[in-house]
Amino acid sequence: MYQHGLIGGTFDRVHAGHLRLISEAIDNCEFLEIWITNDKIAHRKDWRCWTEEKRRSEIAEKLTLKQNEKIIFGSLEDNYGPATEHPTADVIFCTSETKSSCDQINEIRINKGMKPLEIIIVQHAKSENGGTISSSKIREGLIDREGREYLSEETLKYSRHITEDVQLLLKEPFGILHTGPEEDPTIALKSAVESMNGKESLVSVGDVTTWALMEIGRIPDIAVIDGMTKRSPWARANEIDRSRYDKVIQVHNPPGSITSDLIHACESAVVQLRLGRKTIVIVDGEEDLAPIPLHLSLPLGAVVMYGQPKKGVVARVTDLNAKKNCLEILRSMKREGH
């Protein structure tokens, strides 16, 4: 049993790997300091990182009372924190990818005439597909904090149909409603766009929403259209400039359904998004339920916008709750053949 341990990291969206590292450290030392990267460094790494305060409180919430009694937190303002000159620490815990930083810390300590820290490498937690669970994969929307994929082979394989229970779930719009007159959708959309910080990816679902965004000079990174509004052909649908998109995907999706083809189309569009390319998905049928597979595919921080008849436009940020909610809805739908 070591006396005084150190851990450092960003600890964004605390996941199974973080908890394994911290728990193993607590089990192997009498006292543990957890140094958390400050907001300036974390946001330079990725603007989507949660605040230091939120990251710290999440760790404390997920540990037991007994575990919390053995730890204190510090704010990490550089790569090494206090480790290079800590007078009482005797061990530092890390993963294989951060081992080199620990070696550098010990080199600095030795040059100062100090005893090097014992380095204990804790194995990464694995996701269900065998990869490493990481905050970057979680922010990219690929896995949840337990390492489960949102779009598994099972999810991609089947088409699904809406049920009465699902209709009740969808009755209230998810997200923030920006109001505006129906005859001029650009007013509500200007409000929605102005509420963004400018770093988010923008996704539009619906012809009117897509057209109006183009009218105000904002080309959605992904657009999903079906040539209809209120389930009737829309005369201005042809004004949507498809030439502004790098890729055009055409897919069949009947009303009240989420077909396997639509899920694959949304996933493909997000793959293009990560490559910096814009995609428009043209649906033969109906695109009303497209936000569900889109949220499941999109990286965290993306904003999905769609029209709310007679009210304005709804803007929903893709976050962990949005993904969880959409996965629950998809699983509640009637699977084809069942």
Summary of the structure (lengths in Angstrom):
residues: 338
radius of gyration: 23.9
end to end distance: 55.7
largest distance: 78.4
contacts: 1096
relative contact order: 0.12
helix: 39%
strand: 25%
